[in-house]
Amino acid sequence: MQIDPDSSPSPQAAELNYVIKGANPYVFDMLSPKGRRIFFPTAGILAQTAQAAGAGINATIGTALDDAGAAMQLSSVASQLSGGAEGILSYAPNLGKPEIRSAWRGMLLEKNPSLRPDGLSLPIVTSGLTHGLSAAAYLFLDGGDAVITPDLFWENYNLLFAYAYGATLDTFPMFNGSNGFNAGAMRDKLFRGPPGKRIVVLNFPNNPTGYTPTVAEAKAIVGVIVEAADRGNNIVALIDDAYFGLVFEEGIIKESIFSMLAGAHERVLAVKIDGPTKEDYAWGIRVGFVTFGTARGGAAFYKAMESKLGGSIRGSTSSASNVGQTLLLNAYRSPDYESEKGEKYRILLRRYTKIKDILNNRKEYAEYIRPLPFNSGYFLCLRVLSGKAEEVRLILLEKYDTGVIALGDLLRVAFSSTPYEQLEKLFDNIYMAAREVSG
């Protein structure tokens, strides 16, 4: 049967819509047309395969099994898996391995002790954090929607939100005159026009600036969003937590801002997109998670939202890497996990502290470059005060054998990938190139 995607949703989608609307009609209003139509199929091939599980003869599974019933494997592949390939080279469940979903949820609650256990969904596994952002956008973004974000943002948002889903990035200056997060400018964006759906992206520690709000600033951000919700706006808060946990100063928020927004208001849906990519130094594993939180949810509501997101995943990547999920799950069960993670954190903290010393002591830099506020993450940004940042970047490459990223009048410097012993030379090179460009 051919289905018209512009017609009424399928019965399964309609059932999910009914549950969501009954539990929280404001969240239902946040869904895009695609989000309302999508569902995770509980009938058809998946359901029939589940019903046949344990049958003496099971000819439903789209996996090649040997005559003993084990998944076929190439020795040239399986031999690289030191723990054995059994159960790893087959498909993972579409929403992720149940064990890792439970483990990640437990870790979320441990890292964010102010979260209520009944105030969030079970995390859904995606094929990396970028896929998590895209899967969430599938549910909530439609052509012409505005995505409110600071003007200093990860450039992939353009591909994810604007080019893929037809939304526009509605930016505001990230920093105010006091070099703090500009909650007032964010408020202006949220309050512009009549009440309706608002989509906000919050990314802390921020890429590219390496900035995380102070405790007071975070409260101001949440206060603005709650105030906007009180005025009748339905707000989707997409929380890009790619660099969560990498904070290097006191007085800034240690928990995710998701913790403050998940139960803030019935008209606010917080969507946490995170994963092990940076948190666990596992960039190539390509596993991410999406978690929902709102003040008016409940078990049936969260189950329906998980099914919606699961439908987006089923229709795109099908499921995330079983190998990646298994490797992570084994790591989380290791007694050495926390100590190993702490060791890597201290390497980044040492570099961060060195950079602060360099910038504080080299007063001559101030004539040509000025750092934006930074206190966390992988990066910092330097404003080029005379000339173009792109010219500085090219001179750094051609004359100083040094690579950085140019973003408008800013240079993004990744201390995450710069050895401690090269930091002084790196900043001296940037200073000399900027001085040369200034003439």
C-alpha positions in Angstrom: 0.0 0.0 0.0 1.4 3.4 -0.9 1.1 6.0 1.9 0.6 9.7 1.3 2.9 11.4 3.7 0.7 14.5 3.7 -2.4 12.6 4.8 -3.5 11.7 8.3 -0.8 9.9 10.3 -0.8 6.1 10.5 -2.8 4.5 13.4 0.5 3.9 15.3 1.5 7.6 15.0 -2.0 8.7 15.9 -1.9 6.6 19.1 1.4 8.2 20.1 0.0 11.6 19.3 -3.0 10.8 21.5 -0.7 9.8 24.4 1.5 12.9 24.1 -1.4 15.3 23.7 -3.2 13.8 26.7 -0.1 14.1 28.9 1.2 17.4 27.7 -0.6 19.2 24.9 2.1 21.9 24.8 4.7 19.4 23.8 2.4 18.0 21.1 2.2 21.6 19.7 6.0 21.6 19.6 6.1 18.7 17.2 6.8 19.4 13.5 4.6 17.8 10.9 7.2 15.1 10.5 7.3 14.7 14.2 3.6 14.1 14.3 3.7 11.6 11.5 6.6 9.5 12.7 6.4 6.4 14.9 8.4 3.4 15.8 6.7 0.5 14.1 5.2 -2.0 16.5 3.6 -4.1 13.7 5.0 -5.5 10.5 8.5 -7.1 10.2 9.8 -6.0 13.7 6.7 -7.3 15.5 6.6 -10.5 13.6 10.3 -11.1 14.2 9.8 -10.5 17.9 6.9 -13.0 18.0 9.1 -15.6 16.4 11.8 -15.3 18.9 12.5 -18.7 20.4 10.8 -20.6 17.6 12.4 -23.9 16.7 12.7 -22.7 13.1 13.0 -18.9 12.8 13.1 -17.7 9.2 12.3 -14.1 10.1 15.7 -12.6 11.0 17.6 -10.5 8.4 20.9 -11.8 9.8 23.0 -14.6 8.3 23.4 -17.4 10.8 25.6 -20.5 10.4 24.1 -24.0 10.7 24.6 -24.0 14.4 22.6 -20.9 14.8 25.4 -18.4 15.5 25.9 -15.2 13.6 28.2 -15.7 10.6 31.5 -13.8 10.9 34.7 -13.3 9.1 37.7 -14.4 11.1 39.6 -11.4 9.7 37.0 -9.1 11.4 36.2 -11.2 14.5 39.9 -11.8 15.4 40.3 -8.0 16.0 37.8 -8.2 18.9 39.8 -9.4 21.8 36.7 -10.2 23.9 35.2 -12.3 21.1 32.7 -11.4 18.5 29.7 -13.3 19.8 26.7 -10.9 20.1 28.7 -7.9 18.9 28.6 -8.2 15.1 24.8 -8.6 14.9 22.4 -5.7 14.9 21.8 -3.7 18.1 18.2 -2.9 19.1 16.9 0.1 17.2 16.7 2.2 20.4 20.0 0.9 21.7 21.1 -1.9 23.9 18.9 -1.9 27.0 22.0 -2.3 29.3 23.8 0.8 28.0 20.6 2.9 28.0 20.1 2.0 31.7 23.8 2.6 32.4 23.8 6.0 30.8 20.6 7.0 32.6 22.3 6.0 35.9 25.4 8.0 35.0 23.2 11.1 34.2 21.6 11.0 37.6 25.0 10.5 39.2 26.6 13.4 37.3 23.5 15.6 37.8 22.3 15.0 41.3 19.5 17.7 41.1 17.7 15.6 38.5 14.6 13.8 39.6 14.7 10.2 38.5 11.0 10.4 37.4 11.6 13.6 35.5 13.4 12.2 32.5 13.1 9.6 29.8 15.3 6.6 29.3 18.1 7.7 27.0 17.8 6.6 23.3 21.0 5.6 21.6 22.0 7.4 18.4 24.9 7.1 15.9 26.9 9.8 17.5 25.9 13.2 19.0 25.5 14.8 15.6 22.9 12.2 14.7 21.2 12.9 18.0 20.9 16.5 17.1 19.5 15.6 13.7 17.0 13.1 15.1 15.7 15.7 17.6 15.5 18.2 14.8 13.4 15.7 12.8 10.8 15.8 15.6 10.6 19.6 16.2 11.9 21.6 13.2 10.1 22.6 10.1 10.8 24.9 7.2 10.7 28.5 8.4 11.2 27.7 12.1 13.6 30.0 13.9 16.3 28.4 16.0 17.5 30.8 18.7 21.2 30.4 19.5 24.2 32.6 20.5 26.0 34.1 17.6 29.1 31.9 18.5 28.0 28.4 17.6 29.3 25.2 16.1 29.1 25.7 12.3 27.5 22.3 11.8 24.3 23.8 13.1 24.0 25.4 9.7 23.9 22.0 8.0 21.8 20.3 10.7 19.1 22.9 11.2 19.1 25.3 8.3 20.1 23.3 5.2 18.6 19.9 6.3 15.4 21.1 7.9 14.8 24.6 6.4 15.0 26.4 9.7 16.8 29.7 10.2 19.4 30.4 12.9 18.2 33.5 14.8 21.3 34.6 16.7 22.0 37.0 19.5 25.3 38.3 20.9 26.7 35.6 23.2 28.4 38.0 25.6 27.1 41.1 27.2 29.2 44.2 28.1 30.4 42.5 31.3 31.8 39.6 29.4 29.1 37.3 30.8 26.4 35.2 29.0 23.9 37.6 27.4 20.7 36.3 28.9 19.0 39.7 28.2 19.6 39.4 24.4 18.3 35.8 24.5 15.2 37.2 26.3 14.7 39.7 23.5 14.6 36.9 20.9 12.2 34.7 23.0 9.8 37.6 23.5 9.7 38.9 20.0 6.4 38.4 18.3 3.2 36.8 19.5 3.4 33.7 21.7 4.1 30.4 19.9 6.7 27.7 19.5 10.3 28.7 20.3 13.3 26.6 19.7 16.5 27.4 21.7 19.9 25.7 21.4 22.2 25.8 24.4 25.7 24.4 24.1 27.9 24.4 27.2 30.9 24.3 27.3 30.4 26.2 24.2 32.1 25.4 20.8 33.9 27.6 19.7 34.5 29.8 22.8 35.0 27.3 25.6 32.6 29.2 27.8 30.2 27.8 30.5 27.9 30.1 32.4 28.3 30.9 36.0 25.8 29.6 38.5 24.1 33.0 38.5 24.1 33.2 34.7 22.6 29.7 34.4 19.8 30.7 36.8 19.2 33.8 34.6 19.0 31.7 31.5 16.4 29.4 33.1 14.5 32.3 34.5 14.2 33.9 31.0 13.0 30.6 29.5 10.4 30.1 32.3 9.2 33.7 32.0 8.7 33.2 28.2 6.8 29.9 29.0 4.6 31.8 31.5 3.7 34.1 28.6 2.3 31.3 26.6 5.4 30.2 24.5 6.0 26.5 24.0 9.8 26.1 24.2 12.0 23.3 22.9 15.4 23.6 24.6 17.9 21.5 22.7 20.8 21.0 25.1 24.0 20.2 23.1 26.2 18.6 25.9 29.1 17.5 23.6 31.7 18.8 26.1 29.8 18.1 29.3 32.1 17.7 32.4 35.1 19.6 31.0 34.9 22.6 33.4 38.0 24.1 34.8 36.9 26.9 37.2 34.9 27.2 40.4 31.6 29.2 40.3 30.5 27.8 36.9 27.8 25.2 36.5 29.0 21.6 37.0 25.7 20.0 36.1 24.1 20.2 32.7 21.6 23.0 32.3 19.3 20.2 31.4 19.0 19.5 35.1 17.6 23.0 35.6 15.2 23.0 32.6 13.9 19.4 32.7 11.3 20.2 35.4 11.2 23.9 35.0 7.8 24.3 33.3 5.1 22.3 31.6 5.6 24.4 28.4 9.3 23.7 28.4 10.7 20.4 26.9 14.4 20.0 27.5 16.1 17.6 25.1 19.6 16.5 26.2 21.9 15.4 23.4 25.2 14.0 24.7 27.5 11.0 24.5 30.9 9.6 25.1 32.6 11.3 22.1 34.3 14.0 24.3 33.2 12.8 27.7 34.9 9.5 27.4 37.6 10.4 24.7 36.0 8.0 22.2 35.5 10.1 19.0 35.3 7.2 16.5 32.9 5.0 18.5 29.9 7.0 17.1 27.5 6.5 19.9 25.3 9.3 21.3 22.2 9.6 23.5 19.0 11.7 23.5 17.0 12.2 26.7 13.8 14.1 27.3 12.7 16.0 30.4 9.7 18.2 31.2 7.6 19.2 34.2 4.5 17.5 32.8 5.5 14.1 31.6 5.0 10.7 33.1 6.0 7.2 32.0 3.5 6.9 29.1 4.5 10.3 27.8 8.2 9.5 27.8 7.6 6.1 26.2 5.7 7.8 23.4 8.5 10.4 22.9 11.0 7.6 22.8 8.9 5.9 20.1 8.8 9.1 18.1 12.5 9.5 18.2 13.0 5.8 17.6 10.9 6.1 14.4 13.3 8.8 13.2 16.3 6.5 13.9 14.6 3.5 12.3 14.0 5.4 9.2 17.6 6.8 8.9 20.4 4.8 10.5 18.2 1.9 11.7 20.4 1.5 14.8 23.7 2.6 16.3 26.9 0.5 16.3 26.6 -2.7 18.4 30.4 -2.8 18.6 30.6 0.8 19.9 27.9 0.2 22.5 29.5 -3.0 23.7 32.9 -1.4 24.1 31.5 1.4 26.1 29.4 -0.8 28.3 32.4 -2.9 29.1 34.4 0.3 29.9 31.7 1.6 32.2 31.8 -1.7 34.1 35.6 -1.5 34.5 37.0 -0.6 38.0 39.5 1.7 36.3 37.0 3.8 34.3 36.8 6.7 36.7 40.6 7.0 37.4 41.4 6.8 33.7 38.9 9.5 32.9 40.3 11.7 35.7 43.8 11.3 34.2 42.8 12.7 30.8 40.8 15.5 32.5 43.9 16.6 34.4 45.9 16.8 31.2 43.4 19.2 29.7 43.2 21.2 33.0 47.0 21.6 33.0 47.0 23.0 29.5 44.1 25.3 30.4 46.0 26.6 33.4 49.1 27.2 31.4 47.2 29.2 28.8 45.7 31.4 31.5 49.2 32.1 32.8 50.5 32.9 29.2 47.6 35.3 28.5 47.9 37.0 31.9 51.7 37.5 31.7 52.2 38.4 28.0 50.8 42.0 28.1 52.1 42.8 24.6 49.5 40.5 23.2 46.7 42.9 24.1 47.6 45.3 21.2 46.8 42.7 18.6 44.7 39.9 20.0 42.2 39.7 22.9 40.8 36.4 24.3 37.0 36.0 24.7 35.9 34.6 28.0 36.7 30.9 28.4 36.6 28.5 31.3 36.0 25.0 30.0 35.8 22.6 27.1 38.3 22.2 24.3 38.7 25.7 22.9 39.3 29.4 23.3 38.7 32.2 20.9 41.0 35.2 20.2 39.7 38.3 18.6 42.0 39.8 16.0 42.0 43.6 16.7 43.5 44.8 13.5 43.2 43.1 10.1 41.4 39.9 9.2 41.5 36.6 11.1 41.7 34.7 7.9 44.9 36.6 6.9 46.4 35.7 10.3 45.5 32.1 9.8 47.2 31.9 6.4 50.3 33.6 7.7 50.4 31.1 10.6 50.3 28.2 8.2 52.8 29.6 5.7 55.4 31.2 7.9 54.9 29.6 11.4 53.9 26.0 10.6 50.8 26.6 12.8 47.2 25.8 12.2 44.2 27.4 13.8 40.6 28.1 12.7 39.4 31.5 11.5 35.8 32.4 12.3 34.9 35.9 11.2 37.2 38.2 13.2 38.0 35.3 15.6 40.7 32.6 15.8 39.6 29.4 17.5 42.4 27.7 19.2 42.0 24.0 20.2 44.2 23.4 23.3 42.6 19.9 23.4 45.0 18.9 20.6 48.0 21.0 21.5 50.8 19.4 23.7 51.6 21.3 26.8 55.2 22.0 25.7 54.0 23.7 22.5 51.5 26.2 24.1 53.9 29.1 24.6 55.2 28.8 21.0 51.6 28.5 19.7 50.6 31.8 21.3 53.8 33.6 20.4 53.2 32.5 16.8 49.7 33.8 16.9 50.9 37.1 18.3 53.6 37.6 15.7 51.2 36.7 12.8 48.6 39.1 14.2 51.2 41.9 14.6 52.3 41.3 11.0 48.8 41.5 9.6 48.2 44.8 11.5 51.0 46.3 9.6 
